[in-house]
Amino acid sequence: MNPLAHRPFVKMNGLGNEILVLDLRSDPVEVPAAAARALARPAILPFDQAMVLYPPRREGTAAFVRILNSDGSFSAACGNGTRCIAALEAEATGNPHVVFESEAGLLDCRLRPDGRVEVDMGAPRLGWAEIPLARDVGDTACVVVPGYEALGPACFVSMGNPHAVFFVPDADAVDVERLGAALERHPLFPERANISFASLTAPDKILLHVWERGAGRTRACGTAACATGVAAVRTGRAGRAVTVTLPGGDLEIRWRAEDSHVLMTGPVEHEFSGTLTPAMLEEAA
Ligand SMILES: N[C@H](CCC[C@H](N)C(=O)O)C(=O)O
């Protein structure tokens, strides 16, 4: 029998970014890519990312978190998903402060009295090999992507996962599906990339549309909002505190100067809970 069968799950979202939570801390098992793909099917339990909780590896952390996209690929970071699991843990323990660990590092979270969650997403990585890119492009803040000169230069940022941010006159007018899908797999990105199209609507407000690596077009992407906030500072377009408006709603982003950490604050929504069944886990026929 599938080791994930009969496990409980929680379905949540962060500004419409569809999140599936699997708490495997009491009886950890690997989640194969095929299982993630099977569950993510529209008729089964559609999600953009699955947040899988494993027993903590470090003192003071509540869990080690692995993140799978709906295509079964792994990501080291997921901002909206981190807010979701932080809210769950705070509600379960009564402690509004919780720290998780992922491959990207520590995630210090706080459930605020207004119901929103603030996450310290850590420091962005800005070097070409850290993004990662296929070659040294010089300043990663301003790079024309071969074949996409008409978009103007991109700014590359990693929040533990790769992001390419294009500032455009009107992000609402961009063909996100066509350009995002092509750019996600551009040869410049050896691990693929999340593709963002951003427009300044005020000195401290940014409109953002995202095509996500391994998930496609989503209604919100927390790490993309963080990357866009960092990119706006690096390219001299905005200060260190901005409101990022995504199709699903607003995230507050602050790139703290003292330690270069990026703080992301936003809401979460608890939708429903259930139990995985063998039928849900069967690979697509
Ligand atoms: N939606 C997530 C991002 C998941 C990252 C994933 N698309 C990847 O990097 O492979 C967020 O809120 O940050």
The ligand as a Tripos MOL2 file, in Angstrom:
@<TRIPOS>MOLECULE
LIG
   13    12     1     0     0
SMALL
NO_CHARGES

@<TRIPOS>ATOM
      1 N1          4.4960   29.9320   -4.5420 N.3       1 LIG1
      2 C1          5.6870   29.8430   -3.7160 C.3       1 LIG1
      3 C2          6.9300   29.6560   -4.5350 C.3       1 LIG1
      4 C3          7.2020   28.2590   -4.7790 C.3       1 LIG1
      5 C4          8.4710   28.1780   -5.5160 C.3       1 LIG1
      6 C5          8.4340   27.2210   -6.6590 C.3       1 LIG1
      7 N2          7.6070   27.6900   -7.7390 N.3       1 LIG1
      8 C6          9.8370   27.0040   -7.1570 C.2       1 LIG1
      9 O1         10.7000   27.8620   -6.8830 O.co2     1 LIG1
     10 O2         10.0740   25.9750   -7.7670 O.co2     1 LIG1
     11 C7          5.8570   31.0520   -2.8320 C.2       1 LIG1
     12 O3          4.8420   31.5280   -2.3250 O.co2     1 LIG1
     13 O4          7.0020   31.4690   -2.6100 O.co2     1 LIG1
@<TRIPOS>BOND
     1     1     2 1
     2     2     3 1
     3     2    11 1
     4     3     4 1
     5     4     5 1
     6     5     6 1
     7     6     7 1
     8     6     8 1
     9     8     9 2
    10     8    10 1
    11    11    12 2
    12    11    13 1
@<TRIPOS>SUBSTRUCTURE
     1 LIG1         1 GROUP 0 **** ****
